[in-house]
Amino acid sequence: MAEKQIGEVSNYFDHVGVIAVKLNGALKVGDKIKVVGGEVNFEHKVDSMQIQHKSVKSAKKGDEVGIKVKERARKGYKVFKV
């Protein structure tokens, strides 16, 4: 399956290692994402996701979700589903 861009990082919270992603496609817990931008290029399995500080199993286009990640990311980095 080809990678499909499903969103863009809208914020990064350094103190908790969480990216906020504005989605333009569906995403669910268990999916694998790839974050690309600048010097950054990493894959990460979505173990948990939050909308407005509430845990969710899935999100749709237009939602903004928080995802805990292992590496830093910056606003504007692209997020792909792999």
N, C-alpha and C positions, 0 to 999 in steps of 0.2 A: 504494500500500500504506500502510495506516495505521501510525503509530508504535506500537511495542509495548514496554512496559517489560521489559527483560531482566535488570535487576540494580540494585544500589545500591553507591555508592562506600563501601568499608569503611575506606580509608586513602588518604592522598596523601603521596607522597614528594617534597618540594620540591626537594631537591638533585639529583634525576634527572628530575623532571617526569613521574612515573609515578603512575597511580591503580591501586589494588587494587579490583577489582569482584567482589562476591559475586553469582554468576549464578543467576537463576531461569528461564533459558532458554538455548538454544544460541547460540553466537557463533563466527564463524570469521574468519581473516585475510581482508581484502578487504571485510568488512561495514562499513557506515557507522553510527556511533553518535552519539547526541546526549546531552550531559550537561546536566542542568537542576537548579538549586537556588540559592537566594539571588539574587544579582545575576548569576549565571552561566547562560549558555544558549549552548552552542556545539556544532557538529557536527565530527566527526573520523573519518577513514577509518582503520580498524585495519590498520596496516602490519605489526605484529608483536605477539605476545602471549606471555606466559610464565606457567608454573605452577611454583612452587617453583624459580625461577631457571633453568628449562629452557624453551627455545622450543617452542611448539606451534602447529599450524595451526588447531586447533579446540578448543572446550571445551563442556561440557554443563552442564545444570542442576546446581547444588550445588558446582561448581568455583569457586575464587577465582583470578582471573587478574590479572596486571599488564599495563597498557597504557600506553605512552608517549603523552602528550597535549601539546598546544600551550598549554593554559591551566590555571590553578590550579583545583582542585576540592576540596571538603571532604567529610568523612565524612557520609553520609546523603543526598548528592545522588543523584538518580535517573538511571539510564542506560537509554536507549531505543535500539532498533534502528530505523533509518529506511530 
